[in-house]
Amino acid sequence: MDFIASLKREIDGLENSLKAAPDPRLVKLHELRRVLALYTGTANTAISSQATDPSGEIRPPSQKPGRKISPERSEAVKATTEILTQMPGPIKTAELFDMITKMGIKIGGTNPLNNFSALLYGRDEFESHGRDGWALKNSEGAPALASEPS
């Protein structure tokens, strides 16, 4: 029983430190849980509800796996979300781009406007309304993109 108690203490210690600052030790935590399950026939799945990326980092459920978003792009997403929450309907990409650049946010690349559009397209929180522009998903006042089939 000392071995199982020691495993549980190690798991609890790792969970607490991962909650404070997620890091690659998550792989170790999963392996310790697997070993514990072999000895006890049960598994502690406290973190299993959170998704992990290939490097083992914990990520929010809404974030897609893949490359980490840069701080500049993250800032652009945050500013765009704030702008769209204040608007009653969709805003054209060029207008949104002008607004965030006036806020001092830079989008890099050869064609920053296209990069900004691609950023919006790749995010779950934004919804394209064609030529009308972008809105937050499920936002009030946004026109429907397509009608129901008859």
ABEGO torsion letter per residue (X at the ends): XAAAAAAAAAAAAAAAAAAABBBAAAAAAAAAAAAAAAAAGBBBAAAAABBBBAAGBBBBAABBBEBBBBAAAAAAAAAAAAAAAABABBBBAAAAAAAAAAAGBBBBEABAAAAAAAAAAABAABBBAEAAEBBBBGBBGBBBABBBBX
